Amino acid sequence: MDKIMVLGAGVYQAPLIKAVKDCGYLAIVVSPDGKYPGLSLADVWINADTRDKETILIQAKKHKICSILTTGTDVAVPVIGYVNDHLGLPGISYDVAQLCSDKVLMKNFFRQKNINTARYAVVQNFEDLKHEADHIGYPVMVKAVDSSGSRGVVLAETPDELFVAYNSARAVSRSRNIIVEKYLKGYEIGAQAIVVGGNLAEVFLHDDLVTEPPVSVPIGHSMPLIVEQEISKDIRDLIGAVVAELRIENAICNIDLIIVDGVPFLLEIGARMGATCLPEILSIFTGIDIYQVLVQLSLGALPKLPKKYAEKANAALLLRSRRSGIVKDITVPCEVKNHESLVQLCLDVKNGDYVKEFEVGPDRIGHIVVSGESSKDAYDTAERLIDMIEIKTE
């Protein structure tokens, strides 16, 4: 049986591992030990850091894998490119993977290729950060260059807030580099782009729900996103241009954009699918299993995309704890379990588990996915059902 390697075994990789097996492949899962749901799904588990490219390459050769992939995380993407290059596998190269994972390389590339993005500077200490922030003009975003899940991404509206933002970014960055960029005031949206070979095949726009600044963390998404036809075309053209310039191949890309006065700006692009239930809402909207599409792409095969999509409105929201502590009781009313709009309810925790007050994506304690007459209707239903779920901590 052919073998596919999946990097990561967390809540966002577990459905991908299942899809690999459903497609008839042996799942070789790389993950450190821990309470990861994907470990029980693995046919073979390799206990390793998903950033350890040399160890993973050795294991990839040993198991004679036919493809390697991940979803929902940027940190493992360079390893995918590294293995692809050494074994001649389909998919992104190591150079492309680095460009899509390191924010400094990414932003420099955008500037070099005249890609519409926010004005920025790269600094290594607080003094330079303050100088560049004064030059760019407040408010500014301060970002760690090599993190994901919105960790180390903080808004500073005044010079007084800059030091806290700097420390937050440095705390999660493995390098010395910090990005400071102009805060663009507009409508933030996201996109999932399917790249077949080196060509942009599809772009699916979605709404993003984030926590309030200074730390804006994605907590939900919905589809469809309704924008003017001209703006939609401009977004697709912008994404098509950056995909071509980056030479991304056989991937589903997670893209963050902002529309300012009708003009789209590219904030970031990742050479992997988005997290926070984006594959789930995309699967509902299209009517196809997007995880299986990713498996096909990783093998260099043409994915089976329908000529017409289901276009079913839906939304997903994370379950979040209001305080840290030990879970004492979880109550999910029958009204929630049996609600006609409920598509999926997933709890990551159980009685006795320790949970953190929600600050960043990994603090999630579950998620809910619902359908609706519109994306707003689905959002409203999801929030109403979440409010009915009672999680007691001590």
N, C-alpha and C positions, 0 to 999 in steps of 0.2 A: 504494500500500500504506500502511495506517495505521502510525503511528510511536509507539513507546513509549520514554520516556527512563528509563534506569537510572543511578542515582548510585552510582559505585564500580565497580571492575573487579577487585577482589581475589578471594581464594579463596572468600569467602562470597557474592560477587555473581556470579561466573562461571556457576554453575548457573541463576541467575535470568535472566541474559542468554540462555542457551541456551533456557530455557522460553519467553521472549518470542518467540524466533525459531520455536520449535516450534509455537507458537500461531498463527503466520502473520503476525507483525508485524515491522516494521523496528526494529532495536535501536539507539537513539541512546545511546551510553555516554559519561558524563562521568567523567573521571578524570585526575589528573596523570600525567605520563609516568613510567614505571617498569616493573619486572618484574612486571606484573599479568596473570594468565592471561586475564582477561576482555577485554583489549584485542584479542586475536586473534579474538575472537568478534564484536566490534562491527561493525555495518554502517556506522555513522558514529561516529568518535571525536572528542570535544570535549576538548581539553587544558585542563582547568580544575580548580580546587579545588572539591570537592563541597560546601563551605560557602559558596561565592561566589554568593549568591542573585541578585544583579543580573545577573551574566554568564550564569548558567544560565537566568534568565527570558528574557533576550534570545535565547538559543539555542533555548529552548522555543518562542517565538513564531516564530522563523525557520523551524524545522523543522515547525511546526504539529503538535505532538505531541497524542495523544489521552489519554495518562496519564503519570504520573511515579511512580517507586517505587524502593525499595532494600530491602535486608535485611542483618541482622547488624551494623548500626552505628547509633548514635544521632546522630552528628554531622551527618549529612546530612538528618535528618528535618525540621528547621525549614524547609529549602529546599523540601521537598516541599509543605508547607503553604503556603509563600509563593507558589509557582507555581500551586498549586490555586486559591488565592484570586484571583489576578490573571487566570487564564485560565478560571475557572469549571469546573475539572475535578473529577471525583468524588474522594472521599478526605478525609483529615483537613485541618482548617484550620490556618492559621499559629498562631493562639492555642493550639489543642490541641497542635500539634507542639511549641511551646515548653514547655508544661506537662509534656509527656512526655519532654523532653530535658534540662531544667534541674532538678537535684535540689532546689534551694531552692524554686522555684515549685511543684514537685510536692509536696514535704513540706508546704508552707504550705497547699496545696489540700487535701491529706488531712486536715489539722487543721481547716480551715474546714468541711469536709463530714463531719467525725466518722468518717472512714475509719480503721479499726483499724490503727495503725502504731506504730513505736517512738518513744519520747520523744526529742526532738532539740533542737538549737539551731544557729543560723547565726552564724559568727564571721568576722572579717577579719584577725585577728592572733593571735599565739601566746598573749599574755597573756589575751585573752578566751577562747581555746580552753581554757586551763588552768582558768580560773574556771568555765566551763560544764561541763567534764568533772568537776571536783570536785563540782559541784552535781548533775549527773545521776547520778554514781556509776560507778566502774569495774567491769568493763571497758567501753570505749567503742569505737565504730567512727568513724574519721576519713575523710571522703570529699571528693574533689574534686567540684564541683557539675556540671561540664560535660564529663566524660570518659566513655569506655565501655571495655568489655573488662576491667573491674576495675582499670584503671589509677588510681592515687591513692586506693585504698580499703584502709585498713590498720587492723588491730586494735591497740589500746593497752590492755594489761591493768593497767598501773601508770602513775603519773605519770612515771616514768623513761623510759617508752617513747613518751610523747606527742610529744616534739620530733621524733623520727624520723618518726612518722606524719604530723605537720604538714608537714614538709619534703617528704615523698613526695606528699602531696596538692597542695601548692603548685606542685610541679615540673611537673605535667601540667594544671593548671587555667588557663584563659584569663581567668578573672575573679578577683577578690580574695576571693570567698566560699568558705568551707569549712564543711562540715556535721560536727557531732559528734553522735552518737546513741547511745542505750543499746544495748549488745550484748545481744541476746536469745538466750538459750540454749535451743535447741530443734532441731527437725528442718527443715532448709532444703530446699525443693522449688521447682520451677518449673512454669509453665503456659504453653501457647500457646493464645490465645483468638481464635477467628474471629468477627469482627464484620461482619455483613451489614446494609448501611444503617446504622442506629444501634442495631441489636439484637444481643445476644449470641447467636450461633448454636451455637457449640460451645466447650467447654473441655477441653483435653487436658493432664492432669497428667504430669509426668516427674520422675525422680530426677536430682539434680545431684551430680556428683563434683567436688570442689574441692581445691586444694592446701591444705596445713596453714597455719594462721595463722602470722605476723600478716597476710600477704597471701594471701587466699583467692581463687584464680583458677579459673574453671571449666575443667576438662580433659576432661570427659565427661558424657554423659547416657544414660539408659536409659528404656525404656517396656516394659510398663505400670508405673505407680506404684500400689501397692495401699495404700489408706487406708480407714478405716472410712467407711461410707456416710454417716453423719451429718456427719463432718468434710468429706467430699467435697461434700456439699450446702452446708455453710457456706462453703467455698472458692468454689464457683460463685456463691453469693449475694453474697459480698464482691466478686468480680470483676465480676459484673453491675452492682452498685451503682456501682463506680468508673468502669466504661465508660459508664454512663448519665450520671453526674455530669460526666465529662470531655467528653461528647458526641463520642466517637470514632466515626468512620464508615468503613466499607469498608476494614478493615485486619485484619492478623493481629498480635496484640499479644504481646510477650514480657514475662512477669510473674515476679517473684521474691517468694516468700513464705516464712514460717517458721511452723511449728506449735509453739506453746508450751502445754503442758498441755492439748492438745486444741483450742486456740483458734488459728485462723489470723490472722496479721498480714501486712499488705501491706508489702513493703519498697520495691519499685519497679515501675513499669509503663512499658514502651516501646511506642511506636506503630509497631512494626516486628517482623518475625520474629526469633527468637533466632539466635545464632551457634553455634559449636562443634558443627556437624552436627545441630542440632535439626530443620531442615527434612527432613534425610535420615531420621532415626529416626521422625519423624512420618509421612513418606510410607510407610515400611515398615509402621508400626503401623496406619495407616488403609487402606492399599492404594490410595491416590490420590496423584498428583503434587501436593504441596502448593505447589510453586512456581507451577504453572499455576493453582491456586486463587487465589494472590496476584495473578497477572496479571488474572484475571477480576474480582477485587474492585477493583483499581485502575481498571478501566474502568466501575465502577458496575454490573456485571452480577451476576446471581445465580450463585454458584459451584455446580458440580455435586457435591453432597455425597451419598454413598450413605446408604441407610437403615441399613445394617449395615456396620461396619468390619471389616477383616481381623483386627485385634487380635493381630498377630504380634509377639512379644517380641523386642527387639533392644537393642543398645547401641553407643555410639560413644565412642572415646577419641582424644585428640590424641597424635601422636608428638612427643616432646620431646627435645632434646639435653641431656646432662648437663654439657656444658662448651662454651664458645665456641671457635670455630676454623674452619679451612677443611675442608670435607668432602673426604676422600680416597677413601672407598669406602663404598658402600651395598650390603649383602647382604640380599636377601629370599629365604629358603629356599623351595624348591618346596612344602614342607609348609604354609607360610603361603599362598602363591599359590593352592594347590589345596584349601585347607581347605573342607570342606562348609558351614561356617557363615559363611564370608567373603562379605560383600555388596559391600564397596567398600574398596579400599586406595588412598590418594592420597598421593604424595610431592611436597612443595612445593619440594624442593631436589635438586640434582644435584652430581656431583663438581666441585669448584672453587668452589662457593658458600660464602659465609661464613654461619655460623649462630651464634646466641647461646644461652648457657645459659638454659634456660627460666625466665622470671620472670613474664611477662604473656602474654595470649592471642596477640598478634601474633608472639611468639617461636616459635610452633608450626612444625614442619617437615613436617607431614603429618597424616593421620588414618586411622583404621580403623573400619569399621562391620561388625558381625556380628549374626547372628540367634541365637536360642537357645530353649530350652524355657521359660525365665523370664528376667526382666531380670537377675537375679543370675548365672544361667548364662551369659548373653551377655557380661556384664561380665568374668567370670572367663576366658572364652574370648578376649576382646579383649586382656586383660592378658597372657595366655599367648602369644598371637601376637606382640604388640609386643615382648615379651622375646626373641623369636627373631630379630627384625630387628636387624642389626648395622650401626651407622653410625659409621665411624671419622673422627675429626677431628684436625687437627694445628694 
